[in-house]
Amino acid sequence: MSPNQPTLLTRRARGMRSEPTIAEQKLWISLRNQQFAGLKFRRQVPVGSYIADFLCFEKMLIIEADGDQHGENRSDSTRDMWLTSQGYIVMRFSNHDILSDIESVLATIARELGLVW
């Protein structure tokens, strides 16, 4: 593979960006273009061997929008432990919470970062 050719993980992340869930779309509307506390977020970003739903490099914050399949998922725990060991803060929100009460989700993120909301 040439150095300019995207990896499988990068190609997968690009595909995920082109087909976001409804919850990811709703959260992205609030995070994009530095609308959330002036912070720059990227979506579907490869981090190690994982893909983070949303990532703010400045705050080392990863936000995950989780569907029903994520409840008490062992692989999510392993993933979160690895990401945390790399210095990231990982926050998970259910799709239901994002869709039904986005303001509470944003307030929780702000509190975690020590921001006034």
NORWOGI-V241221 format. One record per pair of residues at least 24 apart in sequence whose ideal C-beta (glycine too) atoms are under 8 Angstrom apart, sorted by sequence separation. I is the first residue (numbers start at 1). J is the second residue. D is the distance in whole Angstrom. If there is no record, write none. Layout:
I	J	D
I	J	D
This chain:
20	44	8
70	94	8
17	43	6
27	53	8
28	54	7
62	88	5
64	90	7
66	92	5
17	44	4
27	54	7
60	87	5
61	88	7
62	89	7
64	91	7
66	93	7
67	94	8
68	95	8
16	44	4
60	88	5
61	89	5
62	90	5
63	91	5
64	92	5
65	93	6
66	94	6
67	95	5
24	53	6
50	79	5
60	89	6
62	91	7
63	92	8
64	93	7
66	95	7
14	44	7
59	89	7
61	91	7
63	93	7
65	95	6
13	44	4
52	83	8
13	45	7
31	63	8
50	82	7
13	46	5
50	83	7
65	98	6
48	82	7
16	51	6
48	83	8
10	46	6
27	63	7
47	83	7
9	46	5
13	51	5
27	65	6
48	86	7
7	46	8
12	51	7
47	86	7
9	49	7
24	65	5
47	88	7
9	51	7
23	65	5
21	65	7
23	67	8
21	67	7
63	109	7
61	109	8
61	112	8
61	113	7
59	113	6
27	93	8
36	106	7
27	98	5
23	95	4
26	98	6
30	102	6
22	95	8
26	99	6
36	109	7
37	110	7
21	95	6
36	110	8
23	98	4
27	102	7
23	99	5
26	102	6
30	106	6
37	113	7
22	99	7
27	105	7
37	115	5
